[in-house]
Amino acid sequence: MTPTVDARFALRKPEPGDYAQLTRWISDAHAAQRWAGPNTPWPLDGPGLALALHREQARPHALVDATGSLIAFGEYYFKPPAIVRFARLIVNPARRGQRIIDTLILRLAAEADRHGAANTLELAVFADNAQAVRAYKRLGFGVCKGILGDDIMTLQRAAFH
Ligand SMILES: CC(C)(COP(=O)(O)OP(=O)(O)OC[C@H]1O[C@@H](n2cnc3c(N)ncnc32)[C@H](O)[C@@H]1OP(=O)(O)O)[C@@H](O)C(=O)NCCC(=O)NCCS
């Protein structure tokens, strides 16, 4: 199954104001760690979040609407030999439940495609993050490694092309 892209939304490089906005989407340390990983410090301001999220190999992107407002955020990186791994996926809390995750993942996958070859898409999620697991399974991701430390599952699916 190929998810649907919402043509109103575009991907661009994150700007400092995006990170400030992301801090307002995170309610507490638990939410920060579910989103960005178990070692994410909290609370943070925008510059602190940009620094905490920085990883050499990751390519962060903002999904914005026609007015430039931040709708969602996510990263991808290449995992040799042929995996694109998504990370730090998050949708504006006011826009959840509208399948914006489909557009985010498809756009990130298309962007990754422009920079390298991959046959597998991958992401990791806390097993009890029911909304995320529900979305990813609907998008065709299946569990490839069972629950590891910190109750994290790895999910994969074939590339969309
Ligand atoms: C996980 C997440 C990215 C999903 O994005 P989304 O665009 O809302 O995804 P969907 O529209 O497919 O909704 C997924 C599920 O969320 C639930 N949901 C529905 N409306 C919702 C709302 N208003 N608010 C929150 N969750 C809602 C539903 O169970 C929905 O599944 P269903 O439509 O099959 O019933 C988003 O919930 C999010 O940003 N969560 C916080 C950050 C996070 O946990 N990221 C994952 C890291 S791996």
The ligand as a Tripos MOL2 file, in Angstrom:
@<TRIPOS>MOLECULE
LIG
   48    50     1     0     0
SMALL
NO_CHARGES

@<TRIPOS>ATOM
      1 C1          2.7330    9.2350   16.1000 C.3       1 LIG1
      2 C2          2.2670   10.4410   15.3030 C.3       1 LIG1
      3 C3          3.4800   10.9680   14.5260 C.3       1 LIG1
      4 C4          1.1630   10.0080   14.3430 C.3       1 LIG1
      5 O1          0.8520   11.0900   13.4670 O.3       1 LIG1
      6 P1         -0.6560   11.3310   12.9200 P.3       1 LIG1
      7 O2         -0.5300   12.1310   11.6710 O.co2     1 LIG1
      8 O3         -1.5060   11.8600   14.0000 O.co2     1 LIG1
      9 O4         -1.0790    9.8100   12.5630 O.3       1 LIG1
     10 P2         -2.5690    9.2820   12.2320 P.3       1 LIG1
     11 O5         -3.4120   10.3880   11.7000 O.co2     1 LIG1
     12 O6         -2.3710    8.0600   11.4180 O.co2     1 LIG1
     13 O7         -3.1430    8.8760   13.6570 O.3       1 LIG1
     14 C5         -2.6190    7.7450   14.3380 C.3       1 LIG1
     15 C6         -3.5570    7.3740   15.4770 C.3       1 LIG1
     16 O8         -3.5780    8.4310   16.4510 O.3       1 LIG1
     17 C7         -4.8760    8.4450   17.0870 C.3       1 LIG1
     18 N1         -5.5230    9.7740   16.9900 N.ar      1 LIG1
     19 C8         -6.6110   10.1200   16.2870 C.ar      1 LIG1
     20 N2         -6.9190   11.3960   16.4980 N.ar      1 LIG1
     21 C9         -6.0280   11.8780   17.3470 C.ar      1 LIG1
     22 C10        -5.8270   13.1290   17.9440 C.ar      1 LIG1
     23 N3         -6.6360   14.1630   17.6990 N.pl3     1 LIG1
     24 N4         -4.7850   13.2910   18.7650 N.ar      1 LIG1
     25 C11        -3.9570   12.2670   19.0230 C.ar      1 LIG1
     26 N5         -4.1090   11.0310   18.4730 N.ar      1 LIG1
     27 C12        -5.1370   10.8420   17.6510 C.ar      1 LIG1
     28 C13        -5.7210    7.4130   16.3970 C.3       1 LIG1
     29 O9         -5.6510    6.2160   17.1460 O.3       1 LIG1
     30 C14        -5.0210    7.2540   15.0760 C.3       1 LIG1
     31 O10        -5.2270    6.0240   14.4660 O.3       1 LIG1
     32 P3         -6.6000    5.8170   13.5870 P.3       1 LIG1
     33 O11        -6.7790    7.0360   12.7380 O.co2     1 LIG1
     34 O12        -6.2940    4.6010   12.8010 O.co2     1 LIG1
     35 O13        -7.6840    5.6380   14.5770 O.co2     1 LIG1
     36 C15         1.6970   11.5540   16.2330 C.3       1 LIG1
     37 O14         0.7310   10.9740   17.0700 O.3       1 LIG1
     38 C16         2.7580   12.2330   17.0880 C.2       1 LIG1
     39 O15         3.3520   13.2200   16.6760 O.2       1 LIG1
     40 N6          3.0000   11.7260   18.3370 N.am      1 LIG1
     41 C17         3.9540   12.3300   19.2670 C.3       1 LIG1
     42 C18         5.4040   12.0760   18.8630 C.3       1 LIG1
     43 C19         5.6830   10.6010   18.7390 C.2       1 LIG1
     44 O16         5.3360    9.7990   19.5940 O.2       1 LIG1
     45 N7          6.3760   10.2420   17.6330 N.am      1 LIG1
     46 C20         6.7000    8.8680   17.3280 C.3       1 LIG1
     47 C21         8.1130    8.6030   17.5980 C.3       1 LIG1
     48 S1          8.5270    6.9580   17.0090 S.3       1 LIG1
@<TRIPOS>BOND
     1     1     2 1
     2     2     3 1
     3     2     4 1
     4     2    36 1
     5     4     5 1
     6     5     6 1
     7     6     7 2
     8     6     8 1
     9     6     9 1
    10     9    10 1
    11    10    11 2
    12    10    12 1
    13    10    13 1
    14    13    14 1
    15    14    15 1
    16    15    16 1
    17    15    30 1
    18    16    17 1
    19    17    18 1
    20    17    28 1
    21    18    19 ar
    22    18    27 ar
    23    19    20 ar
    24    20    21 ar
    25    21    22 ar
    26    21    27 ar
    27    22    23 1
    28    22    24 ar
    29    24    25 ar
    30    25    26 ar
    31    26    27 ar
    32    28    29 1
    33    28    30 1
    34    30    31 1
    35    31    32 1
    36    32    33 2
    37    32    34 1
    38    32    35 1
    39    36    37 1
    40    36    38 1
    41    38    39 2
    42    38    40 1
    43    40    41 1
    44    41    42 1
    45    42    43 1
    46    43    44 2
    47    43    45 1
    48    45    46 1
    49    46    47 1
    50    47    48 1
@<TRIPOS>SUBSTRUCTURE
     1 LIG1         1 GROUP 0 **** ****
